[in-house]
Amino acid sequence: MEWAGVTATRQDPGSDAALIRVALGQDPPDIVVAEATVFDAFVGEFVPDRSVWIKDGRVARVAAASEAVPPGAEIVDASGLTLVPGLIDGHTHVVRVFIPEFVRALLPTGVTSVVIESMEYGATDGYRGIRLFVEALRNQPLRLYYTAPTLCGLTEEEEVAPLTAPELAELLADPMCLGLGEVYWNNALLAGPRGERVRAHMRQTLGAGKVVEGHTAGAKGARLDAYAALGVSSCHEPISVEEALEVYRRGLLLMIREGGIRRDLGRLRPLFDMPLDFGRFALVTDSMDLERLANWGYLDAVVSEALDLGIPPATVYRMVSTNVAEHFRLGDRLGSIAPGRWADLVAIPSPQQFQPLFVMVGGRMVAQHGRALVEPGPAAVAPDLLHTLRFDPGRIRKLAGPPPLPSGRVRAIEHVSNLVTQETVLAPDEVDGADLVPILALERSRGEKAFWGFLKGFGLREGAYATTMSWDTPELLVAGRDAVSVDTALRRLVENGGGCVYAAGDAVVAESPAPICAVASPEPAERVRGDLRRLTAALHAAGVPWEDPMLAVATLTTPAIPHLRLTHRGYVRLRDRALLPREA
C-alpha cells in the first residue's frame, strides 16, 4: 500500500469493485473491527454495537455488530471500546528533527494525518530545500501532507529563493500539497512587486483548486477585510475571543492553537459557550517542541485538554478530523469512519477518555498500547544540503567582536515577551544600566553582510549563543557578550553545519547540531531533546529569563510577529518596513 495521501486507489476500478462486493456481503472484508461504539462524525453521535468492515484499506461498511460477516475476515475485537477517526493536525511545523523521527514520535498518539508547513526548508535553499522536505514525506506509515511556502521576508533582500510560478505549479500538482502555506497578511497587502508576487501565488493556488492558509496576527477591521478578500480560508493566530470572532465572522476556519509556540485553547474556551458553527473550528499544534512532545504529548494531549475543559466530545473529535478534512477538500477520503473513506481510526476507552489503545492507518495496525508497530520510512539527504554554511573562516574572525556602545542615542530591540518585541531608544545616560546584549545578524549563505544590534531584556550575562534556526530568513544570529565567545560559537556552528551553540570563552558549553538545511538533525529525537535541554539550562544559568530562550532569538527575524525585527542590514520596523540603524 502507498501512504502519504496518495489517492490513486480512489480511481482504481478493481479496488472499487472489491469494495462493492464486500459492502453487499458477497465477499469477506479483509478486516473487521468488531463490536465497538463508533463515532458518527456526520451527526455527532456515538453509536454502540457497530462493526467496521475494511477492504483494501478503506471502509466498506459500518454495520450492526450482530450482522453476520462472510467467513475469511480477520477479526479485531473492539468490544467495550470507542472508535474515532484518526486525528488530523491541520497546521504544524517540523524542525530540529527530520521527518522520520517526527513520524516515530507521532505513531502511538492517534494522529494519522498531518499538514506541515515547508517554509523552513525553502528560506535559504529554495525549491531544492522544499523538494528535500517533500521527498522525506513520501512512503511514511502516516499520511503526511504539506503546503507550499510563499517565502516572505522582512525586506526584499531576505527573500533569496522565492518560488517561481512553474515551481509552485509543480508543487500544487502534487496530491500531497494541499495549498499555499500561511501567508502573512502584511506581506500580502504590500504595495509594489513584493506584494504582487505573494498575491500572484495566492491566485495561482486558488486557480489550481487548492486552499490558501492565513496568518492574521495584528490585522483588524479594514486590513482584515482586505486580506480576507484575497481568498485566505483559515487562520491559527487569534489569541483572544475578540480576535477569534473577527476571523470566524469573515468565513475563515478558526484554527485554535495549542502547542509549542503558543497555547491558546484555555483563553478561547468561552467561544464554546456561544451559538457558533463549530464545524468551522479546528484544533492544531502549530509545532510542538521535543520536550513537550515527550512529556505532554502531541495533538492527543490537546484533545484530552479540550475534553477536560468541558468541550463536548463530538465537537472535539470533529475539530481534529472531519472539519480539517473538509477544509482541505479531503472529506471524501479522510476525517470520518464511513464507507469509501480510508480506514484511519483510533480505539479509545470512551468518548471522554482519549487514550489510544490501537491506531490504524488504512486498515493497517501501526500502534498498540502506546507502542509503534511499524518503522518510519527512510529519508535521503543530498550532501550539499547537509552543509549549507560556507563561510570563510577569516571573515568570521573579522565579524566576531561585538561593537562598543555608541556615544549617542542607541536603538535596541526590547523583549516584551518571549515572542513580541518593541523598539526602544536609549539616551546616553540610560545605556549603562540598560543591560544591552549585542546581537549579530549574518547573511548565512555566504556570510558577506552583517549587522550588529542590541537586545534589551534578553538577560544574557556571559558567553554567546549562535543559531541558524531563525524564522523565515537566511540569517544566522549570535547574541554574545565578548569576542572570544562569539568567535567560538560561530566556528562551532559552521563546523556542525547549523543548529544552535552556546559558548563561554573558548569552551563550547552546549550545542544541538542541525545540518539538514541548517534547520534539522538526522539524529534520534531523544538525543536532540537532550541537547536542547542542556542548551536551555545553559542559557537560563547565563541569565536568560524566558521559558524557551532559543525561541526568543529564532523569532527576531520573522515578519509574522511584531514589532521590531532584525536583519543583516539593520533593524526593521514591522509597521512600515523601515530599515533602521543602531544609532538613533
C-alpha positions as CSV (number, residue, x, y, z in Angstrom):
1,M,0.0,0.0,0.0
2,E,1.1,3.6,-0.7
3,W,0.9,6.1,2.1
4,A,1.3,9.9,2.5
5,G,-2.0,10.9,0.9
6,V,-1.6,9.2,-2.4
7,T,-5.2,8.8,-3.7
8,A,-4.8,6.7,-6.8
9,T,-6.8,3.8,-5.5
10,R,-9.8,6.1,-5.2
11,Q,-10.0,5.8,-9.1
12,D,-8.9,2.1,-9.2
13,P,-11.8,0.2,-10.8
14,G,-10.6,-3.1,-9.2
15,S,-10.5,-1.7,-5.7
16,D,-13.9,-0.1,-6.2
17,A,-15.4,-3.4,-7.4
18,A,-13.9,-5.3,-4.5
19,L,-15.3,-2.7,-2.1
20,I,-18.8,-3.1,-3.6
21,R,-18.7,-6.9,-3.3
22,V,-17.7,-6.6,0.4
23,A,-20.4,-4.0,1.1
24,L,-23.0,-6.3,-0.5
25,G,-21.9,-9.2,1.6
26,Q,-20.7,-11.1,-1.5
27,D,-17.0,-11.3,-0.4
28,P,-15.4,-11.2,3.1
29,P,-13.7,-8.0,4.3
30,D,-10.0,-8.1,4.9
31,I,-10.5,-6.9,8.5
32,V,-13.5,-6.3,10.8
33,V,-13.1,-4.1,13.8
34,A,-15.9,-5.7,15.8
35,E,-18.4,-4.7,18.4
36,A,-17.4,-1.1,19.2
37,T,-19.1,2.2,19.8
38,V,-18.4,4.2,16.6
39,F,-18.3,7.9,16.4
40,D,-20.6,9.1,13.5
41,A,-18.9,12.4,12.6
42,F,-21.8,13.5,10.3
43,V,-24.5,13.5,13.0
44,G,-22.1,13.8,16.0
45,E,-23.3,10.7,17.7
46,F,-21.5,7.7,19.4
47,V,-23.3,4.7,18.0
48,P,-23.0,1.5,20.1
49,D,-22.7,-2.1,18.8
50,R,-21.2,-1.4,15.5
51,S,-18.5,-3.2,13.4
52,V,-16.3,-1.6,10.8
53,W,-15.7,-3.7,7.6
54,I,-12.4,-2.9,5.9
55,K,-11.3,-3.8,2.4
56,D,-8.1,-2.7,0.7
57,G,-7.5,-0.1,3.4
58,R,-10.9,1.5,3.0
59,V,-14.2,1.3,5.0
60,A,-16.8,-0.8,3.1
61,R,-19.5,-0.8,5.8
62,V,-20.2,0.3,9.3
63,A,-22.6,-2.5,10.2
64,A,-24.6,-3.6,13.2
65,A,-22.4,-5.8,15.3
66,S,-25.0,-8.6,15.1
67,E,-24.7,-8.8,11.4
68,A,-23.1,-11.9,10.1
69,V,-19.7,-11.4,8.4
70,P,-18.8,-13.6,5.4
71,P,-16.1,-16.1,6.5
72,G,-12.4,-15.3,5.9
73,A,-12.1,-11.9,7.6
74,E,-9.6,-11.1,10.3
75,I,-11.5,-10.0,13.4
76,V,-10.2,-7.3,15.7
77,D,-12.1,-7.4,18.9
78,A,-13.0,-3.9,20.0
79,S,-15.8,-4.7,22.4
80,G,-16.2,-2.1,25.1
81,L,-14.1,0.4,23.1
82,T,-14.9,3.6,21.2
83,L,-13.7,4.1,17.6
84,V,-13.0,7.7,16.4
85,P,-11.4,8.9,13.2
86,G,-7.7,9.2,13.2
87,L,-6.6,12.7,14.3
88,I,-5.6,15.2,11.7
89,D,-3.3,18.1,12.6
90,G,-4.2,20.8,10.1
91,H,-1.3,23.1,10.8
92,T,2.2,22.4,12.1
93,H,5.9,22.9,11.6
94,V,8.6,20.2,11.9
95,V,12.1,21.5,12.7
96,R,15.1,20.3,14.8
97,V,14.4,16.7,13.9
98,F,13.9,15.3,10.4
99,I,10.7,13.7,9.2
100,P,11.4,10.1,10.1
101,E,11.9,11.0,13.8
102,F,8.8,13.1,13.8
103,V,6.8,10.2,12.4
104,R,8.2,7.9,15.0
105,A,7.1,10.2,17.8
106,L,3.5,10.5,16.4
107,L,2.7,6.9,15.6
108,P,1.4,5.9,19.1
109,T,-0.6,9.2,19.6
110,G,-3.6,8.5,17.4
111,V,-2.6,11.2,14.8
112,T,-2.9,9.6,11.4
113,S,-2.6,12.7,9.1
114,V,-0.6,15.9,9.4
115,V,-0.5,19.1,7.3
116,I,3.0,20.5,7.6
117,E,4.4,23.9,6.5
118,S,7.5,23.7,4.3
119,M,8.9,27.3,4.7
120,E,11.9,26.4,6.9
121,Y,13.4,24.3,4.1
122,G,12.9,26.9,1.5
123,A,14.0,30.1,3.2
124,T,17.6,29.7,2.1
125,D,17.7,26.7,-0.1
126,G,14.5,27.5,-2.1
127,Y,13.0,24.9,-4.3
128,R,15.7,22.3,-3.7
129,G,15.2,22.5,0.1
130,I,11.5,22.2,-0.3
131,R,11.9,19.1,-2.6
132,L,14.1,17.5,0.0
133,F,11.4,18.0,2.6
134,V,8.7,16.7,0.3
135,E,10.5,13.6,-0.6
136,A,11.0,12.8,3.1
137,L,7.2,12.8,3.5
138,R,6.6,10.1,1.0
139,N,6.2,6.4,1.9
140,Q,5.7,7.0,5.6
141,P,3.3,5.0,7.7
142,L,1.2,8.2,8.4
143,R,-0.4,10.4,5.9
144,L,1.8,13.4,5.6
145,Y,0.7,16.4,3.6
146,Y,2.3,19.8,3.1
147,T,1.6,23.4,2.0
148,A,3.8,25.3,-0.4
149,P,5.5,28.4,1.1
150,T,5.4,32.0,-0.1
151,L,8.9,32.6,1.5
152,C,8.1,36.1,2.6
153,G,10.9,38.1,4.3
154,L,11.2,41.3,6.2
155,T,12.7,43.1,3.2
156,E,13.3,42.0,-0.4
157,E,16.9,41.1,0.3
158,E,15.9,38.4,2.7
159,E,13.8,36.7,0.0
160,V,16.7,35.0,-1.5
161,A,15.0,32.0,-3.1
162,P,11.3,32.6,-3.8
163,L,9.4,30.0,-5.8
164,T,8.8,30.7,-9.5
165,A,5.4,30.2,-10.9
166,P,6.4,26.9,-12.6
167,E,8.0,25.7,-9.4
168,L,4.8,26.5,-7.5
169,A,2.7,24.8,-10.2
170,E,4.8,21.6,-9.8
171,L,4.2,21.5,-6.1
172,L,0.4,22.3,-6.4
173,A,0.1,19.4,-8.9
174,D,1.3,17.0,-6.2
175,P,-1.6,15.3,-4.3
176,M,0.3,15.7,-1.1
177,C,0.4,19.5,-1.5
178,L,-2.9,20.9,-0.2
179,G,-2.4,24.6,-0.9
180,L,-0.3,27.6,-0.1
181,G,1.1,27.8,3.4
182,E,0.4,30.6,5.9
183,V,0.6,33.9,4.1
184,Y,1.4,36.8,6.3
185,W,-1.2,39.4,5.9
186,N,1.2,42.3,6.0
187,N,3.2,40.8,3.1
188,A,0.1,40.0,1.1
189,L,-1.0,43.7,1.3
190,L,2.3,45.2,0.5
191,A,2.3,47.6,-2.4
192,G,4.7,47.0,-5.3
193,P,6.4,43.9,-6.7
194,R,6.9,42.1,-3.4
195,G,3.2,42.2,-2.5
196,E,2.2,41.3,-6.1
197,R,4.4,38.2,-6.0
198,V,2.6,37.0,-3.0
199,R,-0.8,37.8,-4.4
200,A,0.1,36.1,-7.7
201,H,1.0,32.9,-5.7
202,M,-2.4,33.2,-3.9
203,R,-4.2,33.5,-7.3
204,Q,-2.3,30.6,-8.7
205,T,-3.1,28.4,-5.8
206,L,-6.8,29.2,-5.9
207,G,-6.8,28.7,-9.6
208,A,-5.4,25.2,-9.0
209,G,-8.4,24.4,-6.8
210,K,-6.4,24.4,-3.5
211,V,-6.6,26.5,-0.4
212,V,-4.6,29.5,0.9
213,E,-3.8,29.3,4.6
214,G,-3.9,32.6,6.6
215,H,-1.9,34.4,9.2
216,T,-3.9,37.4,10.6
217,A,-1.9,38.4,13.7
218,G,-2.2,42.1,14.0
219,A,-4.8,42.6,11.3
220,K,-8.1,44.1,12.2
221,G,-11.1,45.9,10.6
222,A,-10.4,47.1,7.1
223,R,-7.0,45.4,6.9
224,L,-8.5,42.1,7.8
225,D,-11.3,42.6,5.3
226,A,-8.7,43.4,2.5
227,Y,-6.7,40.3,3.4
228,A,-9.8,38.0,3.6
229,A,-10.8,39.3,0.2
230,L,-7.7,37.8,-1.3
231,G,-9.1,34.3,-0.7
232,V,-7.5,33.1,2.5
233,S,-9.6,30.4,4.2
234,S,-8.1,29.8,7.7
235,C,-6.1,31.3,10.5
236,H,-4.4,29.9,13.6
237,E,-3.3,33.2,15.1
238,P,-6.2,34.5,17.2
239,I,-5.2,34.7,20.9
240,S,-8.3,36.3,22.3
241,V,-12.1,35.7,22.0
242,E,-12.4,39.0,20.2
243,E,-9.7,38.2,17.6
244,A,-11.2,34.7,17.1
245,L,-14.6,36.1,16.4
246,E,-13.1,38.6,13.9
247,V,-11.7,35.7,12.0
248,Y,-14.8,33.5,12.3
249,R,-17.1,36.2,11.1
250,R,-15.2,36.5,7.9
251,G,-15.8,32.9,7.0
252,L,-12.4,31.5,7.8
253,L,-11.8,28.2,9.5
254,L,-10.7,29.1,13.0
255,M,-7.7,27.0,14.0
256,I,-7.2,27.1,17.7
257,R,-3.5,26.7,18.5
258,E,-2.3,24.6,21.4
259,G,1.4,23.7,21.0
260,G,5.0,24.6,21.4
261,I,4.7,28.2,20.2
262,R,1.6,29.3,22.0
263,R,-1.2,27.6,24.0
264,D,-4.5,29.5,23.3
265,L,-7.2,26.9,24.0
266,G,-7.8,27.9,27.6
267,R,-8.4,31.6,26.8
268,L,-10.6,30.8,23.8
269,R,-12.7,28.3,25.8
270,P,-15.6,30.9,26.1
271,L,-16.2,30.5,22.4
272,F,-17.7,27.1,23.0
273,D,-20.5,28.6,25.1
274,M,-21.6,30.8,22.2
275,P,-24.1,29.9,19.5
276,L,-21.5,29.3,16.8
277,D,-21.0,26.8,14.0
278,F,-18.2,24.6,15.4
279,G,-17.9,22.9,12.0
280,R,-15.7,25.9,11.3
281,F,-13.3,25.2,14.2
282,A,-10.2,23.1,14.3
283,L,-7.5,22.3,16.9
284,V,-3.9,22.5,15.7
285,T,-0.4,22.4,17.3
286,D,1.5,24.9,15.1
287,S,4.5,22.8,16.1
288,M,5.4,21.0,19.3
289,D,8.8,21.3,20.9
290,L,10.5,18.0,21.7
291,E,10.3,18.4,25.5
292,R,6.6,18.8,25.5
293,L,6.2,16.1,22.8
294,A,8.0,13.6,25.1
295,N,6.4,14.6,28.4
296,W,3.0,16.0,27.5
297,G,2.1,14.7,24.1
298,Y,1.0,16.0,20.7
299,L,-2.5,16.5,19.3
300,D,-3.6,13.6,21.6
301,A,-2.8,15.8,24.6
302,V,-4.7,18.7,23.0
303,V,-7.7,16.5,22.6
304,S,-7.5,15.4,26.3
305,E,-7.2,19.1,27.4
306,A,-10.2,20.1,25.3
307,L,-12.3,17.3,26.9
308,D,-11.1,18.3,30.4
309,L,-12.3,21.9,29.6
310,G,-15.8,20.5,29.1
311,I,-16.0,20.9,25.4
312,P,-18.5,18.3,24.1
313,P,-16.7,15.2,22.8
314,A,-18.5,15.3,19.4
315,T,-17.3,18.8,18.9
316,V,-13.7,17.9,20.0
317,Y,-13.4,14.9,17.6
318,R,-14.8,16.8,14.7
319,M,-12.3,19.6,15.2
320,V,-9.4,17.2,14.8
321,S,-10.8,15.1,12.0
322,T,-13.9,15.9,9.9
323,N,-13.6,19.7,10.0
324,V,-9.9,19.6,8.9
325,A,-10.5,17.1,6.2
326,E,-13.4,19.1,4.7
327,H,-11.4,22.3,4.8
328,F,-8.6,20.8,2.8
329,R,-11.1,19.1,0.4
330,L,-10.2,15.6,1.6
331,G,-13.6,14.8,3.2
332,D,-14.3,12.1,0.6
333,R,-11.2,10.2,1.8
334,L,-10.5,11.2,5.4
335,G,-12.0,12.6,8.6
336,S,-14.8,10.0,9.2
337,I,-15.4,6.3,9.7
338,A,-17.7,5.9,6.8
339,P,-18.0,3.9,3.5
340,G,-15.3,4.7,1.0
341,R,-13.1,6.6,3.4
342,W,-9.6,5.3,4.4
343,A,-9.8,3.2,7.4
344,D,-7.8,5.6,9.6
345,L,-9.2,5.1,13.1
346,V,-8.3,5.1,16.8
347,A,-9.6,2.9,19.5
348,I,-10.1,4.6,22.9
349,P,-11.7,3.5,26.2
350,S,-14.6,6.0,26.0
351,P,-15.5,9.3,24.3
352,Q,-14.4,11.2,27.4
353,Q,-11.0,9.4,27.7
354,F,-8.7,9.9,24.7
355,Q,-6.1,7.2,25.3
356,P,-5.1,5.4,22.1
357,L,-5.3,1.6,22.6
358,F,-4.7,0.9,19.0
359,V,-4.2,3.0,15.9
360,M,-5.0,2.0,12.3
361,V,-3.9,3.8,9.1
362,G,-5.6,2.4,6.0
363,G,-6.6,-0.6,8.0
364,R,-3.1,-1.3,9.0
365,M,-2.3,-1.5,12.7
366,V,0.5,1.0,13.3
367,A,0.5,1.3,17.1
368,Q,-0.9,-0.5,20.0
369,H,-0.9,0.3,23.8
370,G,1.4,3.3,23.3
371,R,4.0,1.3,21.2
372,A,4.6,1.8,17.5
373,L,4.4,-1.4,15.4
374,V,6.0,0.0,12.3
375,E,9.1,1.9,11.4
376,P,9.2,5.3,9.7
377,G,10.4,5.3,6.1
378,P,14.0,6.4,5.4
379,A,14.8,9.9,4.0
380,A,17.9,10.6,2.0
381,V,19.7,13.9,2.1
382,A,21.9,15.2,-0.7
383,P,25.4,16.0,0.7
384,D,25.2,19.7,-0.4
385,L,22.1,20.1,1.7
386,L,23.9,18.8,4.8
387,H,26.4,21.6,4.7
388,T,24.8,24.9,3.6
389,L,27.1,27.2,5.7
390,R,30.1,28.1,3.5
391,F,31.8,31.0,5.4
392,D,35.4,32.0,5.0
393,P,37.0,31.4,8.5
394,G,38.8,34.7,8.1
395,R,35.5,36.5,7.5
396,I,34.1,35.0,10.7
397,R,37.1,36.2,12.7
398,K,36.6,39.8,11.5
399,L,32.9,39.7,12.5
400,A,33.4,38.2,15.9
401,G,33.8,41.4,18.0
402,P,30.7,43.0,19.5
403,P,30.6,46.7,18.8
404,P,31.2,49.3,21.5
405,L,28.2,51.2,22.7
406,P,27.5,54.3,20.6
407,S,28.2,57.6,22.2
408,G,24.8,59.0,21.2
409,R,21.3,57.6,21.4
410,V,21.1,53.8,21.0
411,R,18.3,51.9,19.3
412,A,17.6,48.4,20.7
413,I,15.1,45.5,20.3
414,E,13.3,45.2,23.7
415,H,11.7,41.9,24.6
416,V,8.1,42.4,25.7
417,S,7.6,38.7,25.9
418,N,9.3,35.5,24.6
419,L,8.0,36.4,21.1
420,V,6.9,40.0,21.0
421,T,9.4,42.9,20.8
422,Q,9.3,46.7,20.6
423,E,11.6,49.4,19.6
424,T,13.5,51.1,22.4
425,V,15.7,54.2,22.1
426,L,18.0,54.9,25.0
427,A,19.7,58.3,25.7
428,P,23.5,58.2,26.5
429,D,22.9,58.4,30.3
430,E,20.5,55.4,30.1
431,V,22.8,53.0,28.3
432,D,25.0,51.7,31.2
433,G,22.1,50.4,33.3
434,A,20.0,49.1,30.4
435,D,21.7,45.6,30.2
436,L,22.0,45.6,26.5
437,V,23.2,42.4,24.8
438,P,24.9,42.8,21.4
439,I,23.4,40.6,18.7
440,L,24.9,39.8,15.2
441,A,22.7,39.1,12.2
442,L,24.8,37.5,9.5
443,E,23.5,36.5,6.0
444,R,24.2,32.8,6.3
445,S,24.6,31.5,2.7
446,R,27.8,33.5,2.1
447,G,28.4,35.5,5.3
448,E,29.3,38.6,3.3
449,K,26.9,41.0,5.0
450,A,26.4,41.6,8.8
451,F,24.8,43.9,11.3
452,W,25.4,44.3,15.0
453,G,22.4,45.4,17.0
454,F,21.3,45.3,20.7
455,L,18.8,43.3,22.7
456,K,17.2,44.7,25.8
457,G,15.5,42.3,28.2
458,F,17.2,39.2,26.8
459,G,19.2,38.9,30.0
460,L,22.4,37.1,28.8
461,R,25.2,37.9,31.3
462,E,28.1,36.0,29.7
463,G,29.1,33.9,26.7
464,A,27.5,33.8,23.3
465,Y,24.5,31.9,21.8
466,A,24.5,31.3,18.0
467,T,21.8,29.8,15.8
468,T,20.7,29.2,12.2
469,M,17.2,28.3,13.4
470,S,15.9,31.8,12.6
471,W,12.4,32.1,11.2
472,D,11.6,33.0,7.5
473,T,15.1,34.2,6.7
474,P,18.7,33.3,5.7
475,E,20.0,35.0,8.8
476,L,22.5,33.4,11.3
477,L,22.1,35.1,14.7
478,V,24.7,35.4,17.5
479,A,23.8,37.1,20.8
480,G,27.1,37.5,22.7
481,R,28.9,39.3,25.4
482,D,32.5,39.0,24.3
483,A,34.5,38.5,21.1
484,V,36.1,35.2,22.1
485,S,32.7,33.6,23.0
486,V,31.2,34.9,19.8
487,D,34.1,33.5,17.7
488,T,33.9,30.1,19.4
489,A,30.1,29.8,18.9
490,L,30.3,30.9,15.3
491,R,33.1,28.5,14.4
492,R,31.4,25.5,16.1
493,L,28.1,26.4,14.3
494,V,29.8,26.3,11.0
495,E,31.6,23.0,11.8
496,N,28.2,21.5,12.7
497,G,26.5,22.7,9.6
498,G,23.9,24.6,11.5
499,G,21.7,24.4,14.6
500,C,22.4,26.1,18.0
501,V,25.6,26.6,20.1
502,Y,26.2,28.2,23.4
503,A,29.9,29.0,24.2
504,A,31.7,30.7,27.1
505,G,35.1,31.9,26.1
506,D,37.0,29.1,24.3
507,A,34.6,26.4,25.5
508,V,31.5,25.0,23.8
509,V,29.1,24.6,26.7
510,A,26.1,23.1,24.9
511,E,25.1,22.5,21.3
512,S,22.4,21.0,19.1
513,P,23.7,20.3,15.6
514,A,21.1,20.6,12.8
515,P,23.0,20.1,9.5
516,I,19.9,19.4,7.2
517,C,19.4,22.7,5.5
518,A,20.7,24.1,8.8
519,V,17.3,23.5,10.4
520,A,17.1,19.8,11.3
521,S,19.1,17.0,12.7
522,P,19.2,13.4,11.3
523,E,19.8,12.1,14.9
524,P,17.2,10.3,17.0
525,A,14.7,12.6,18.7
526,E,15.8,11.6,22.2
527,R,19.4,12.7,21.5
528,V,18.3,16.0,20.1
529,R,15.9,16.5,23.0
530,G,18.8,16.0,25.4
531,D,20.9,18.5,23.5
532,L,18.2,21.1,23.6
533,R,17.6,20.5,27.3
534,R,21.3,21.2,28.0
535,L,21.2,24.4,25.8
536,T,18.1,25.7,27.7
537,A,19.7,25.0,31.0
538,A,22.9,26.8,30.0
539,L,21.1,29.8,28.8
540,H,19.0,30.0,31.9
541,A,22.1,29.7,34.0
542,A,23.6,32.6,32.0
543,G,20.7,34.8,32.9
544,V,18.1,34.5,30.1
545,P,14.7,34.5,31.8
546,W,12.4,33.2,29.1
547,E,10.9,29.7,29.3
548,D,12.2,29.0,25.7
549,P,15.2,31.2,25.3
550,M,16.1,29.8,21.9
551,L,12.6,30.7,20.6
552,A,13.1,34.3,21.8
553,V,16.1,34.6,19.4
554,A,14.8,32.5,16.5
555,T,11.7,34.8,16.1
556,L,13.7,38.0,15.8
557,T,13.8,37.7,12.0
558,T,10.2,37.0,11.1
559,P,7.6,39.4,9.7
560,A,5.0,37.3,11.5
561,I,5.4,38.8,15.0
562,P,5.6,42.5,15.9
563,H,7.2,44.9,16.3
564,L,11.0,45.5,15.8
565,R,12.9,42.8,13.9
566,L,16.4,42.1,12.8
567,T,18.3,41.5,9.5
568,H,21.9,41.6,8.3
569,R,21.3,45.1,7.1
570,G,19.8,46.6,10.2
571,Y,16.6,46.7,12.3
572,V,13.3,46.5,10.6
573,R,10.2,48.3,12.0
574,L,7.4,46.0,11.0
575,R,4.6,48.5,10.7
576,D,6.2,50.3,7.8
577,R,9.2,48.0,6.9
578,A,11.6,50.9,7.6
579,L,15.2,49.8,7.8
580,L,16.7,51.4,10.9
581,P,20.4,51.8,12.1
582,R,21.8,51.1,15.5
583,E,22.3,54.8,16.2
584,A,19.1,56.7,16.9
